[in-house]
Amino acid sequence: MPLDALPSALPAWHRDDRGPWYRLQALDRSLIGAPALYLAASEGVGWPPYAPWIDLRADDWLGGGTLRQSFYAEPWAQLTHAGELGLVIEAQGHLRVRVMGAAPGRPPVCVQQRTLDASERSRHVLPLGPLSALPPATRLFWHLDAIDGARLHEAAWCTRTAPRPQAGLAVLMRTWGRSADLRAQLERLADGAQHDPWHEALLRRTRFHVLDTSADAEAHWHDAAALGLALQVHTGPNLGGGGNASHLLHRFLQGVARDEAAGAAVPDEVLILDDDLLLSMESLSRYWMHAALRRGDHVCSLPVLMKSAPTRVWEDGGHWGRSPATGALDAGGPPPERHLSPTLHRHGLALDGFEHLDAFAPLNRCEYTTFIFFGLPLSAVRRLGLPAAFFLRGDDIEYSLRARAAGLPVVTLPHLAAWHEPGHSHAQEYQAILHGVLINLTYAAPRPDALAAWFERRLAEHAAIDDLAGIALYQAVLDALCDTDGELLTPAFDAHYRRVLPQVAGPAMEPLSAADFERLLQGGPPDDLAVRPFPTVRPFLYPGMPDPHAPRRATVLVNHGARSARALPAVAPAQRLAAMQRYLDRLAEFVQRFDALQAHWVARLQDSGRPAFWAQVAERQAGRTRLLLDAPFRLRARPPEEPATPPGDTAAPAAVPVRELRQRLERDLAELARLRRAQAGAPAGPRPPARGASALHRLARRLGDALARVTAAPGHRPRRAAPPATPLPADFDPAQYLALNQDVARTGVDPVTHYRRYGRAEGRRYRT
């Protein structure tokens, strides 16, 4: 899908007497996740999602020093060509603007201050000098104080550096069974752009490519052209998350080659997105500008927060198999020895307040990042090849390590954010460990005795509690590693996973209510698990070694992420010992054949990332892969919403300060009350009535005019019409919703309103 005919350059967002300004980041109006991550404000200041402005009364204040509005300078200064920086405030009314600067370990200081007094909506530039002159690890944010009332339309961090004239972005998304979620994410982007002409201009230069391997894919996409996005949708066989990514990338690269041969313009940046994420159009816009100003090749990702806990970070990149303190891969000398679990950056960091925001300010260089959001230049994709033939788990780690080995830094951008829900199972653990060993064999120098010790530990932990399914899981990994004639990492790789994953899935676990799950964790059995009282509760993976001197009790394994559990049945000693013997025999074979197995799997892993490999996969799947939709860009931005001008009143709404208008209105109301008392025969006070009814009519008309001017002024916050109520689920429980979502409860917002506006889109739980 080639880019449409485009002007030679992206139009400037704003111009002043010195030239154009290009928008780097502006207000994120989506309010995805927790509203507290977006704005801080004085009591009573409201801002519904995608509201075109924010009204401030006299003495109200508004703060942009939050995760979603802060400007983190280092990624722009170190990784892009952006030069001069400025804050452009689009507002009306009388207000004071302060630009604040903060850094880790230092309190915020005022960098610049300006008082604005505008009777009409207008833009005001606060120049901040070159980005390179800012102190290291700077976080900038703005703070507004309304003096006589004001209306804020936009606050945008801008640069005078123009993006590449023909910059374009290809967004690749794949799914299996989450078609509705993926479609909803595309609708979220299209809706966000309808409120903002700048976003619309960027989407005009963006092409979306979707591979939907769901059985009912056609039913989800037949009318998707109505989204207005440049969208191409394919359907085909399910090759897993990693396999689908490479299958889609291969088809995309084939299309790019055809377009280039025909002389058509093609996107020069590639962004891989997951199907189960919440991403705002403003985040995509910020990444688009980063890519269009990119200096040098590098891989970009973002902080990933949790849908179920919207202010908690799940990961912000990571290091593979060791702590970052042990040194980087490119530090020189032999590669470090690695274990089989990653170290996630900022895992579990709570952002309920402002105390951790400066931790994101230093540029976060990591070893790997996630395919939830993975951006890099098209030239880098051609240089690296395609992700390895993994079904799930580890494909993003391997591709990141491959990029680093090729000299491409891997970074995360703190001015972006996405929400995702992590999960784990036996099948995912099988793939995580199998692929982790394959990655270590290729990118580290593992000793066979170290790997053997790791597998021995897993055997000891699961055998000690008679968890035969856990033993079988890790033995299946060893079986695959010793099977050099199997389909693993061949063009028929999906056959391996279809055969093995059902075998390692393990016994089903029972989903539990919140109350039962909590009681189980505290040592009491839930009603629907047939176990003796007070069982031993252990994680279903990595259960640890039990105390050999403690009395033997029934064991219940729990999956904390899925809030499920299962009781382990009694196992005869002979059955347990036979399983252990089979496991140790396979582990001994792996150690004895280690050198030959390492050479075999390194060669296969490297081969599975080459374009020729994926050409074979595409040939095998040609009869099952087809195009469903190829829609051109037709999105049109809606005109900005403005309040209606009262009939016969053409004066500028903020020509008189709001405070003065209110004082006049109060005086006229007092005069109206006095005249009414006089007409009714009551004492009218010291002043004589002014010609009875005619004076009353004139005063009423003057009051109406004054009231219209007050309600049109930017300091007045009109009551907005309530949106049509979305039907609630029949089993929605407001009390449970607040109990399950403590961040919502702390805000004091009505649970029904929050669920309708935000909770439904965020996938929040509302019942146990």
Order of alpha helices (4+ residues) and beta strands (2+ residues): beta-beta-beta-beta-beta-beta-alpha-beta-beta-beta-beta-alpha-alpha-beta-alpha-beta-alpha-beta-alpha-beta-beta-beta-beta-beta-beta-beta-alpha-alpha-beta-beta-alpha-alpha-alpha-alpha-beta-alpha-beta-beta-beta-alpha-alpha-alpha-beta-alpha-alpha-alpha-alpha-alpha
